[in-house]
Amino acid sequence: MESKRIILASDIHLCHADWYGVKAEDRLQKFIDDIKAEYEKQPFEALLLLGDYSLDHWKWQVKGSYIEKGISYTKRFVDEYLSQLAELPIEIRMIAGNHEQYGEELYYKLTGYHREDVYVTGDWLFILMDTYKGGLDPTEHHDGVYTGADMEFINKQMDIYPDKKVIICSHYIEPWRDVEEFKALLRDDRIICLFAGHTHKSEIWYMEEEYGSKKTIFTGQYGELNSKVLTDSMWGFRELILNDRYIESNYITPENTIVLNGERYVHPYCKQDSIRIEIK
């Protein structure tokens, strides 16, 4: 039984801020080095990035760097860091989050990627949709406008690939805020699960029957922790293993050394928050 392995990551946040005794540039370089090291441990075929590579438009401590100074940390992430992965024989997708409030034209110009995209491999279709299409290209402080599932984009891709099993990815999704058409879609057996970022946590939402009892699997972060318990969601990313009978996902935390409240903390390499979903 042939298996495929994919890595998903989000909320990397290259910006003016240093966190936990680690300079922003060192943290970003470590992210890239950890991705390379993970490939050496066990090769994977794709890296799917689900948004928030910067704080370019957000007034936090200082005004958004792009609005205030025309500095795009999103572009810098691609040029200085993501480019280092060109040596790996992998596919990369890089959709927008709520902190990449560039319109499609400018986003593509800065990154070479689209705000929403697809990744197709074997019998699988990954629909990577943009759920923050509101208020793009702002001229003032902006934290993104959540617009929910893009049903036109989803339906188009499912029509193009009618025989594929589907995994829906986005920076963030709240199905209960969405249109009835999306809730009905989640009850379709073609939809296996969802992946998202934004919460800065490794967590799994077990949704109700109204949403097809589907699971939303969160990709953690490589920026500011959103937990008082470090082992909950230390810096890391998710692996996804696909085969004909089931999918499996684990949150991977590389070895990390940080400073928290003046104390040095070492978190070992580990896998956690595992989930396995049987294919009907």
C-alpha positions in Angstrom: 0.0 0.0 0.0 1.7 3.2 -1.2 1.7 6.1 1.2 2.3 9.8 0.5 3.7 12.2 3.1 3.0 16.0 3.2 4.0 18.7 5.6 1.7 21.6 6.5 2.7 24.7 8.4 1.4 28.2 9.2 1.8 31.3 11.4 5.5 31.7 11.0 5.4 35.5 11.4 8.6 37.0 10.3 8.3 40.6 11.7 9.9 43.2 13.9 9.4 41.1 17.1 11.8 38.7 18.8 10.1 36.0 20.9 11.4 33.8 23.7 15.0 35.0 23.6 15.3 34.1 19.9 15.8 36.8 17.2 13.3 36.8 14.4 15.9 36.0 11.8 17.3 33.1 13.8 13.8 31.7 14.4 13.0 31.8 10.7 16.3 30.2 9.8 15.6 27.5 12.3 12.2 26.9 10.7 13.8 26.3 7.3 16.6 24.1 8.9 14.0 22.1 10.7 12.0 21.5 7.5 15.2 20.3 5.8 16.1 18.1 8.7 12.6 16.6 8.6 13.0 15.8 5.0 16.3 14.0 5.8 14.5 12.0 8.5 11.7 11.0 6.1 11.1 12.5 2.7 7.9 14.2 1.9 6.5 15.4 -1.4 5.0 18.7 -0.6 5.0 21.6 1.8 1.7 23.4 2.2 1.9 26.8 3.9 -1.4 28.1 5.3 -0.8 31.7 5.9 0.5 34.4 8.3 4.2 34.8 7.3 4.3 38.4 8.4 2.5 41.2 10.3 2.8 43.6 7.4 -0.5 45.4 7.9 -1.0 45.1 11.6 -0.4 47.9 14.0 1.2 46.1 16.9 3.9 47.9 18.9 4.7 49.7 15.7 2.6 50.4 12.6 2.4 47.6 10.0 5.7 47.5 8.2 4.2 47.6 4.7 1.8 50.4 5.4 4.3 52.5 7.3 7.5 51.9 5.4 6.7 49.8 2.3 8.6 46.9 3.8 7.1 43.5 3.0 8.3 40.8 5.4 6.1 38.4 3.4 8.4 39.0 0.4 11.4 38.7 2.6 10.2 35.4 3.9 10.0 34.1 0.3 13.3 35.6 -0.9 15.5 34.9 2.1 14.1 31.8 3.7 11.6 29.8 1.6 14.0 30.1 -1.4 16.5 27.9 0.6 14.1 24.9 0.1 14.6 25.0 -3.7 17.2 22.3 -3.3 14.5 19.9 -2.0 12.5 17.9 -4.7 9.2 19.0 -3.2 6.1 21.0 -4.3 5.3 24.2 -2.3 2.0 26.1 -2.0 1.7 29.3 0.0 -1.8 30.7 0.5 -2.6 33.9 2.3 -3.6 34.4 5.9 -5.3 37.3 7.7 -1.9 39.0 8.0 -1.2 39.0 4.2 -3.8 41.6 3.2 -2.3 42.0 -0.3 -4.7 41.7 -3.2 -4.1 38.8 -5.5 -2.1 40.8 -8.1 0.3 42.3 -5.5 0.4 39.0 -3.5 1.6 37.1 -6.6 4.1 39.9 -7.5 5.6 39.7 -4.0 5.6 35.9 -3.5 5.1 34.1 -6.8 2.2 32.3 -5.3 -1.6 32.7 -5.4 -3.8 33.7 -2.4 -5.7 30.4 -3.0 -4.6 27.4 -4.8 -4.8 23.6 -5.2 -2.4 20.7 -4.9 -3.2 17.4 -6.7 -1.4 14.2 -6.0 -2.5 10.7 -6.9 -6.2 10.3 -5.8 -6.1 13.4 -3.7 -7.2 17.0 -4.2 -6.1 19.6 -1.7 -8.3 22.7 -2.0 -6.4 25.6 -0.4 -8.9 28.4 -0.2 -8.7 32.0 0.8 -11.0 32.9 3.7 -9.8 36.4 4.2 -10.8 38.2 1.0 -12.3 41.3 2.6 -10.6 44.7 2.8 -7.5 43.8 0.7 -4.8 46.3 -0.1 -5.6 48.4 3.0 -4.1 51.8 3.6 -4.6 51.7 7.4 -4.0 49.3 10.2 -5.7 46.0 9.3 -6.2 42.6 10.9 -8.0 40.9 8.0 -11.7 40.5 7.2 -12.9 36.9 7.4 -15.1 36.0 4.4 -15.5 32.3 5.0 -15.6 29.4 2.5 -15.2 30.3 -1.2 -17.9 28.0 -2.6 -17.3 29.1 -6.2 -13.7 28.1 -5.9 -14.4 24.8 -4.1 -17.1 23.7 -6.5 -15.0 24.6 -9.5 -12.1 22.5 -8.3 -14.3 19.5 -7.3 -15.8 19.6 -10.8 -12.4 19.6 -12.4 -11.3 16.6 -10.3 -14.5 14.7 -9.8 -12.8 11.4 -8.8 -10.4 12.8 -6.2 -10.8 12.5 -2.4 -10.8 16.0 -1.0 -9.0 17.8 1.8 -9.9 21.4 2.4 -7.2 23.7 3.7 -7.4 27.4 4.7 -5.8 29.8 7.0 -8.9 29.6 9.2 -12.4 28.3 9.0 -15.5 28.4 11.2 -18.2 26.3 9.4 -20.9 27.5 11.8 -20.4 31.0 10.5 -20.6 29.8 6.9 -23.3 29.4 4.3 -25.6 26.3 4.3 -24.0 25.2 1.1 -20.7 24.7 2.8 -22.2 22.8 5.7 -23.9 20.5 3.2 -20.6 20.1 1.4 -18.9 18.9 4.6 -21.4 16.0 4.7 -20.2 14.7 1.4 -18.0 11.6 1.8 -15.5 13.0 -0.7 -14.5 15.5 2.0 -12.1 13.7 4.3 -11.1 16.4 6.7 -10.0 20.1 7.0 -6.7 21.7 7.9 -6.2 25.2 9.2 -3.9 27.5 11.1 -4.5 30.9 12.8 -5.0 29.7 16.4 -1.3 29.2 17.0 -2.2 25.8 18.5 -1.9 22.2 17.6 -5.4 21.1 18.2 -8.2 19.1 16.6 -11.8 20.2 16.3 -14.3 17.3 16.2 -17.3 18.8 14.5 -20.9 17.9 14.9 -23.0 15.8 12.6 -24.4 18.9 11.0 -20.9 19.4 9.5 -20.5 15.8 8.5 -18.7 14.9 11.8 -15.6 16.1 10.1 -12.3 17.0 11.8 -10.5 20.2 11.5 -6.8 19.7 12.2 -4.7 22.7 13.2 -1.1 23.2 12.1 0.3 25.0 15.2 2.8 27.8 14.7 6.4 28.9 14.6 5.9 32.3 16.1 4.2 33.5 19.3 2.8 30.7 21.5 -0.9 30.7 22.3 -0.8 28.4 25.3 0.4 28.6 28.9 1.6 25.0 28.6 4.6 25.0 26.3 4.2 21.3 25.4 0.7 22.0 24.0 1.9 23.8 20.9 5.6 24.4 20.9 7.1 25.6 17.5 6.5 23.0 14.9 4.4 21.8 11.9 2.2 18.9 10.9 2.8 15.8 8.9 0.1 14.2 6.9 0.4 10.6 5.7 -2.1 9.5 3.0 -3.0 6.0 1.7 -6.0 4.2 0.3 -7.4 3.1 3.7 -6.8 6.0 6.1 -5.0 9.3 6.7 -2.8 10.0 9.7 -1.5 13.3 11.0 0.9 14.2 13.8 2.1 17.5 15.1 5.9 17.5 15.0 7.9 19.7 17.3 11.6 19.9 16.5 14.0 20.3 19.4 13.7 23.9 20.5 15.4 26.0 23.2 13.7 29.2 24.3 13.7 31.6 27.2 10.4 32.0 29.1 10.0 34.3 32.1 13.8 34.4 32.4 14.2 30.6 32.5 15.8 28.5 29.7 13.5 25.8 28.5 14.5 22.9 26.2 11.7 21.1 24.3 12.8 17.8 22.7 11.9 16.5 19.2 8.6 14.7 19.4 5.3 13.9 17.7 2.0 14.6 19.4 -1.7 15.3 18.8 -2.0 12.3 16.5 -5.1 11.5 14.6 -6.1 8.8 12.2 -9.2 9.0 9.9 -10.4 5.9 8.1 -11.4 6.3 4.5 -14.9 5.2 3.7 
